[in-house]
Structures are given as C-alpha cells and as structure tokens.
Amino acid sequence: MPKRLSRDARPTDINQAAYQMVRRSTGTANPEPHPPKVSQSEISRVMSAMGRKGGKIGGKRRLKTMTKEQRSKVAAKAARTRWKNAEQDR
C-alpha cells in the first residue's frame, strides 16, 4: 500500500483543479514521477556516515561537560569491561 502524503495533492485553487481535471480526462497529464530506487547498501552507507559524525561530536562534547570524577568513573568502568572481555577470550 503506498504511503499517504501529509498534504493533499489536489490544488486548492478551482482554476488549477479544473486544469488538472481536463489534463487527466484527455490523457495529457504528466504521470507522477516515482522517487528513485535507493539500494539498501546505499542507505546503510549514508546512515553509517551520519552515525560516525554524531559519534565524533558526541564524545568530545561529553568530555567537555563531565567533571574529573565522572570521567574517572567512566574510565574505570571501561577498563573493567575490557579486562572482563579479555578473560572470557582465554
């Protein structure tokens, strides 16, 4: 089922509506252009680029706003997780 447009495609002006009706009835109306097909890999590539950009900005901004105690707590938790994963790999 096609998605609905948020705005009605019909014109509000009566003259434009009449013009479109005549074009449709005579068969001279231009067909609605279809959006270009985008592959799943292209979508994935664009989304990963967006995520990388947000990640780069987020980490820097987070460090600027954190206190020294908060940074220390986060670093200790990260170290514990790394060591825990290293022990499980053995």
C-alpha positions as CSV (number, residue, x, y, z in Angstrom):
1,M,0.0,0.0,0.0
2,P,1.5,3.4,-0.9
3,K,2.2,5.8,1.9
4,R,-0.1,8.8,2.2
5,L,1.2,12.2,1.6
6,S,0.9,14.6,4.6
7,R,-0.6,17.2,2.3
8,D,-3.4,16.6,-0.2
9,A,-2.1,16.6,-3.8
10,R,-5.2,18.4,-5.1
11,P,-4.8,22.1,-5.7
12,T,-6.9,24.5,-3.6
13,D,-7.4,26.9,-6.4
14,I,-10.5,26.0,-8.5
15,N,-8.8,27.0,-11.8
16,Q,-5.8,24.8,-11.2
17,A,-8.2,21.9,-10.2
18,A,-10.1,22.4,-13.4
19,Y,-6.9,22.4,-15.5
20,Q,-5.7,19.2,-13.9
21,M,-9.1,17.5,-14.4
22,V,-9.1,18.4,-18.1
23,R,-5.5,17.1,-18.5
24,R,-6.3,13.8,-16.7
25,S,-9.5,13.3,-18.7
26,T,-7.8,13.9,-22.1
27,G,-4.8,11.8,-21.2
28,T,-2.2,14.6,-21.5
29,A,-1.4,14.7,-17.8
30,N,2.2,14.0,-16.9
31,P,2.4,10.9,-14.7
32,E,3.6,11.4,-11.2
33,P,7.4,10.9,-11.1
34,H,8.5,8.0,-9.0
35,P,11.2,8.5,-6.4
36,P,14.5,7.0,-7.4
37,K,15.1,3.5,-6.1
38,V,17.8,3.5,-3.5
39,S,19.6,0.3,-2.7
40,Q,19.9,-1.0,0.9
41,S,23.7,-0.7,0.7
42,E,23.5,3.0,-0.2
43,I,21.1,3.6,2.8
44,S,23.5,1.7,5.1
45,R,26.5,3.7,3.8
46,V,24.7,7.1,4.4
47,M,23.4,6.1,7.9
48,S,26.9,4.9,9.0
49,A,28.4,8.1,7.9
50,M,25.8,10.0,9.8
51,G,26.4,7.9,12.9
52,R,30.2,8.4,12.7
53,K,29.7,12.1,12.5
54,G,27.4,12.2,15.6
55,G,29.7,9.9,17.5
56,K,32.7,12.1,16.9
57,I,30.9,15.2,18.1
58,G,29.2,13.4,21.0
59,G,32.3,12.1,22.7
60,K,34.2,15.4,22.5
61,R,31.2,17.3,23.9
62,R,30.6,14.7,26.6
63,L,34.2,15.0,27.8
64,K,34.0,18.8,28.0
65,T,30.8,18.7,30.1
66,M,31.9,15.9,32.5
67,T,33.7,16.5,35.8
68,K,37.0,14.8,36.6
69,E,35.3,12.4,38.9
70,Q,32.7,11.4,36.3
71,R,35.5,10.9,33.7
72,S,37.4,8.7,36.2
73,K,34.3,6.6,36.9
74,V,33.6,6.1,33.2
75,A,37.2,5.2,32.5
76,A,37.3,2.6,35.4
77,K,34.1,1.0,34.1
78,A,35.5,0.8,30.6
79,A,38.7,-0.8,31.9
80,R,36.8,-3.4,33.9
81,T,34.7,-4.3,30.8
82,R,37.9,-4.6,28.7
83,W,39.6,-6.9,31.3
84,K,36.4,-8.9,31.7
85,N,36.2,-9.5,27.9
86,A,39.9,-10.4,27.8
87,E,39.5,-13.0,30.5
88,Q,36.5,-14.6,28.6
89,D,38.5,-14.8,25.4
90,R,41.1,-17.1,27.1
